[in-house]
């Protein structure tokens, strides 16, 4: 059962929301414009605010739903967390569109809303202020994820959850770094 849920979590995360929105609403491939990323941030910049926000909310919902499915199946906490990782991996490397997805920020936030509810609710207001003042999603996300780690530790959550609060954002960071390097290498 655990393997099935993790596979479903990957396939759910792999639903390419920004790509679908671009094709259906604008007739374009989001991977061919802007930064080439198939995520909410590129959708916001290239397809418009409303579409970008909708894509971000759906991407977050994919992460939440993945872990809620694992919880509904009464799977152990570690398997629930692995379902969240699978959803983010699915978002970042979606099988449906040639493994060219987003960075996983919104999907990670969705996972954290279920698995690390209190820490993310503590961290979110400051990250939102940074986002509103700077308009820099990457900076706001970095602040959010660092504060989630600190809040998880401060609240005395288990070592497993504190580690999870580090590992999942690290996956986002690795994806961001790899995509940035790939784009830099491709432009030289």
N, C-alpha and C positions, 0 to 999 in steps of 0.2 A: 504493500500500500504506500509506503514512504516513497519508493522510487517513482510510482505513478504520480503522486502529488508533486514531487520535485519536477518531473517532466512536464506536467500541466503548468506549473509555475513558470518554467522556462518558456513554454509556448504562449502563455498569457503575456508575459513580459515582452515577448518577441513581436507582438502585434504592433506594427509600425505606424503609430498614430499620426505623426507628423507627415510621413510619406502618404498615407491615405488622405489626410486633409489636403495636402498639396495637390494630389491627383484629382480628387473629387471636387474640391472647391475652386481651384485655380488652374487645373490642367497642367501642372508642372511637377517635376521631380525635385523635391526639396534637397536631395543630395547633389543636385547640379547647380545650386545657387547658394549665395551667402558663404558660410564656412563649410558647406557640404555635409553638415551634420544633420542627421535625421532625428532631431530632438526638439523639445519645446522652445529652447532659446533661439534656435535658428528659425523655427516656425514663427515665433513672435516677431523677429526682425524682418523676415522675408514675406510672410503671409498676412501679417497684421496682428494687432494687439488681441482682438477677440479670439481669433483662431489660435494664436500662441498660448493664451491663457487656457482655452479649452483643451488644447493638446497637453499642456502641463498638468491640468487637473485629471485628465484621463490617464496620463502616464503615472501620476501618483496613485490613482485608483488601482492600476494594474499591480503595483507593489503591495498595496493594502489587501487587495483581493487574494493575492497569492498566499500571503501568510494567514489570512482569515480561513482560507480553504484548508490549510494544514492544521490550523487550530480546530476547525470544525471536525476534522477527521481524528481528533484526539491524539495527534502525533506528539512525540516528545519535543521539548523546547528546542533541542539542537536541530531536529528535522524542520521545525517551524522556521528557524533561522536560515537553514539551508534553502528552504523554499523562497525566502526573501532574496538570498544570493542568486538563486536560479532566475528569479524574475528580473533582477538587475542585469545579469549576464544576457538574458534573452533580449532585453531592451538594447543593450550595447552591441550585441552581435546577433541580430535577428535572422533566423534561418529563412524567413519569407522573402527577404530582399538582399540576399547575398552577403549577410553578416556585416552590413554597413548601417549601424544604428546611431543612437545618441550616446550621451555620456553617462546617463543613469541618475542624474541629480534628482529629478522629480520622482522617479521610481523609488529611489532610496528614501526620499522623504515619506513616500507612501508606506513603505515597509516600516520605517521608524514610527509613524503615527500609530501603528498597531503594536509593534514590539517594544518600543521605547517611548511610550506616549508622554509621560511626565517630562523626561528630559527634552524632547523636541518642543513641547509646549513652553518650557522655560526658555529655551534658546531662540525660538522663532521670533519673538518681538524685536530683539536686538538685531537679528539678521534682516528682518523686514525694514527696520529703520535704515540700516546700511544700504539695502537695496534701493529704497526710496530716495535717499540722499545722493548716492553715487551712480545709480543706474547700472552698477557692475554686478552681474549675476554671479560671476565666478568668485569675486571677493565676498559677496553676501553668503554664498554657499559654503565657502571655506570657513567663514566665521560661524555659520550655523553648525557645521559638522564638528568644529573644535569645541564649541559650547555644548553640543550634545554629549561629547566624550566627558567633558568636565562635569556636566550636570549628572550624568550617569554615575560617575565616581562619587560626587558629592552626596547624591541620594543614597549611596550605599548599595547600589545594585550589585548583583553577583559578578564575579570576575568574568564569567562567560558573556554576560550582557555588556560589560564595559569593553571587553575585547571586540565584541560584535560592533559596538559603536565606533570602533577604530577601523575594523576590517572593511566594512561595507563602503564607507567614504573613501578608503584607500583604493578600492576598486574603481570608484569614480575618478579619483586623481590619476590613477594609472592609465585609464582610458583617455582622459584629457591629455595627459603628457604624450601618450603614444600617437594620438590623432594630431596633436600640434607638431610633433617631430616628423610625422609622415607628411604632413602638408608642407613643412619647411624643406624637407628633402625633395619633395616633388616640385617645388618652385625654383630649385637651383639648377 
